[in-house]
Amino acid sequence: MRAVYKKELSSFFRSMTGYVLIAFLVTFTGVYFMIYNLSQGYPYFSYTLSSIMLVLLVLVPVLTMRSFAEERKSKTDQLLFTSPVKISSIVIGKYLAMVTVYLLPNLLFCLFPLIIKMQGNAYLQSDYASIFQFFLMGCVFIAVGMFFSSLTESPIIAAVSTFAATLVLYIWEYLVNYLPSGAVSNFIALF
């Protein structure tokens, strides 16, 4: 697992993928932070995080689309599966590498509530809980993206499928409100 983790993590930073994803997420967060928290004076960082959820919905498919689809397309998956490494170790190593790439901007987000505190009122517990929730949401989206990447050979199909599935997960609560009341909506509301 450690070898797969190191290989995947280094592949994100040997190419520009990891750097671009981190820069993109931090840039959008910084822009919304300046608009909401610095210009308009909102003391909650959660407003900023809720605004960049759509950015996350675009970035996660880009991060995960090649996790298995590219290996299947180039036939290197056969080499991985015949190696003396368990399949679960391969999956966990790839997942942890993507989570590590996603963790780096989230660590930078921990500085934003401190900047809000220097401006006046700050709700640090709420802000750090929001950052943790945002991190966990991203981890779920990464798992969904890896699942769709394992189903296809095409990274584009994996990315589009991941975007569609994570978008449905994101707006699920709103979708349930528009369903007619009855047995079907009660069943769906359980999930």
C-alpha positions as CSV (number, residue, x, y, z in Angstrom):
1,M,0.0,0.0,0.0
2,R,2.8,2.4,0.8
3,A,4.4,1.9,-2.6
4,V,1.2,2.6,-4.4
5,Y,0.6,5.6,-2.2
6,K,4.0,7.0,-2.9
7,K,3.8,6.3,-6.6
8,E,0.3,7.9,-7.0
9,L,1.3,10.9,-4.8
10,S,4.4,11.5,-6.8
11,S,2.5,11.2,-10.0
12,F,0.2,14.1,-9.0
13,F,3.2,16.3,-8.3
14,R,5.5,15.2,-11.1
15,S,2.8,16.4,-13.5
16,M,1.1,19.7,-12.9
17,T,-2.2,18.1,-11.9
18,G,-1.7,18.3,-8.1
19,Y,-0.3,21.9,-8.2
20,V,-3.1,23.1,-10.5
21,L,-5.9,21.6,-8.4
22,I,-4.5,23.0,-5.2
23,A,-4.0,26.4,-6.7
24,F,-7.4,26.4,-8.3
25,L,-9.2,25.5,-5.1
26,V,-7.2,28.0,-3.0
27,T,-7.7,30.8,-5.5
28,F,-11.4,30.4,-5.6
29,T,-11.6,30.1,-1.9
30,G,-9.5,33.3,-1.5
31,V,-11.7,35.2,-3.9
32,Y,-14.9,34.2,-2.1
33,F,-13.2,34.8,1.3
34,M,-12.4,38.4,0.2
35,I,-15.9,38.9,-1.0
36,Y,-17.8,37.4,1.9
37,N,-15.6,37.7,4.9
38,L,-13.4,40.7,4.3
39,S,-15.5,43.0,2.1
40,Q,-19.0,42.2,3.4
41,G,-17.8,41.4,7.0
42,Y,-19.5,38.0,7.5
43,P,-17.8,36.4,10.5
44,Y,-18.5,32.8,9.3
45,F,-16.0,31.0,7.0
46,S,-18.8,28.4,6.3
47,Y,-20.3,30.9,3.8
48,T,-17.2,30.8,1.8
49,L,-17.0,27.0,1.9
50,S,-20.6,26.6,0.8
51,S,-19.9,28.9,-2.2
52,I,-17.0,26.9,-3.4
53,M,-18.9,23.5,-3.3
54,L,-19.5,23.8,-7.0
55,V,-15.8,24.3,-7.6
56,L,-15.2,21.1,-5.6
57,L,-17.8,19.3,-7.8
58,V,-15.7,20.2,-10.8
59,L,-12.2,19.5,-9.3
60,V,-12.9,16.1,-7.8
61,P,-13.7,14.5,-11.2
62,V,-10.5,16.0,-12.6
63,L,-8.6,14.5,-9.6
64,T,-10.1,11.1,-9.8
65,M,-10.8,10.5,-13.5
66,R,-7.5,8.8,-14.2
67,S,-7.3,6.7,-11.0
68,F,-8.3,3.4,-12.6
69,A,-9.7,4.4,-16.1
70,E,-6.3,5.4,-17.5
71,E,-4.6,2.3,-16.2
72,R,-7.3,0.1,-17.7
73,K,-7.0,2.0,-21.0
74,S,-3.2,1.6,-21.1
75,K,-3.4,-2.0,-19.8
76,T,-1.2,-1.2,-16.8
77,D,-3.9,-2.5,-14.5
78,Q,-3.0,-6.0,-15.4
79,L,0.5,-5.3,-14.1
80,L,-0.9,-3.9,-10.9
81,F,-3.2,-6.8,-10.4
82,T,-0.5,-9.4,-11.0
83,S,1.9,-7.8,-8.6
84,P,2.2,-9.2,-5.0
85,V,0.1,-6.3,-3.7
86,K,-3.5,-6.9,-2.6
87,I,-6.2,-5.2,-4.6
88,S,-7.5,-3.6,-1.4
89,S,-4.0,-2.1,-0.8
90,I,-4.0,-0.7,-4.4
91,V,-7.4,0.9,-3.9
92,I,-6.5,2.3,-0.4
93,G,-3.1,3.6,-1.6
94,K,-4.7,5.4,-4.6
95,Y,-7.5,6.8,-2.3
96,L,-5.1,8.1,0.3
97,A,-2.9,9.7,-2.3
98,M,-5.9,11.7,-3.7
99,V,-7.0,12.5,-0.2
100,T,-3.5,13.8,0.6
101,V,-3.7,16.1,-2.5
102,Y,-7.1,17.3,-1.3
103,L,-5.9,17.7,2.3
104,L,-3.2,20.3,1.4
105,P,-5.6,23.1,0.4
106,N,-7.8,22.2,3.4
107,L,-4.9,22.8,5.7
108,L,-4.4,26.2,4.1
109,F,-8.1,26.9,4.8
110,C,-7.4,26.7,8.5
111,L,-5.6,30.1,8.3
112,F,-8.7,31.9,7.0
113,P,-10.7,31.8,10.4
114,L,-7.6,33.3,12.1
115,I,-7.7,36.2,9.6
116,I,-11.4,36.7,10.3
117,K,-10.5,36.7,14.1
118,M,-8.0,39.5,13.4
119,Q,-10.8,41.5,11.8
120,G,-13.1,41.3,14.7
121,N,-15.7,38.6,15.7
122,A,-14.8,35.0,14.8
123,Y,-16.5,31.8,15.5
124,L,-13.5,29.5,15.4
125,Q,-15.2,26.3,16.5
126,S,-17.9,26.7,13.9
127,D,-15.4,27.6,11.2
128,Y,-13.1,24.6,11.9
129,A,-16.1,22.3,12.0
130,S,-17.1,23.6,8.6
131,I,-13.6,23.0,7.2
132,F,-13.6,19.5,8.6
133,Q,-17.1,18.9,7.1
134,F,-15.8,20.3,3.7
135,F,-12.9,17.9,3.9
136,L,-15.1,14.9,4.7
137,M,-17.4,15.9,1.8
138,G,-14.5,15.9,-0.5
139,C,-13.3,12.5,0.7
140,V,-16.8,11.1,-0.1
141,F,-16.7,12.7,-3.5
142,I,-13.2,11.2,-4.1
143,A,-14.5,7.8,-3.3
144,V,-17.4,8.2,-5.7
145,G,-15.0,9.4,-8.4
146,M,-12.7,6.4,-7.9
147,F,-15.7,4.1,-8.1
148,F,-16.8,5.6,-11.5
149,S,-13.2,5.5,-12.7
150,S,-13.0,1.8,-12.0
151,L,-16.1,1.2,-14.1
152,T,-14.8,2.5,-17.4
153,E,-11.7,2.8,-19.6
154,S,-12.4,6.5,-20.6
155,P,-11.3,9.2,-18.1
156,I,-13.8,11.6,-19.7
157,I,-16.7,9.2,-19.0
158,A,-15.4,8.7,-15.5
159,A,-15.2,12.5,-15.0
160,V,-18.7,13.2,-16.3
161,S,-20.2,10.3,-14.3
162,T,-18.5,11.5,-11.2
163,F,-19.7,15.1,-11.7
164,A,-23.3,13.9,-12.3
165,A,-23.3,11.6,-9.2
166,T,-21.7,14.2,-6.9
167,L,-24.1,16.8,-8.1
168,V,-27.0,14.6,-7.3
169,L,-25.5,13.9,-3.9
170,Y,-25.0,17.7,-3.4
171,I,-28.6,18.6,-4.3
172,W,-30.2,15.5,-2.9
173,E,-31.9,17.3,0.0
174,Y,-33.5,19.8,-2.4
175,L,-34.6,17.0,-4.7
176,V,-36.4,15.2,-1.9
177,N,-38.4,18.4,-1.1
178,Y,-39.8,18.5,-4.7
179,L,-40.9,14.9,-4.8
180,P,-44.6,14.2,-4.1
181,S,-45.3,13.2,-0.5
182,G,-46.1,9.5,-0.1
183,A,-44.4,6.2,0.2
184,V,-41.8,6.8,-2.5
185,S,-40.6,10.1,-1.0
186,N,-40.6,8.6,2.5
187,F,-38.5,5.7,1.3
188,I,-36.1,8.0,-0.5
189,A,-35.9,10.4,2.5
190,L,-34.4,7.5,4.5
191,F,-31.2,7.7,2.4
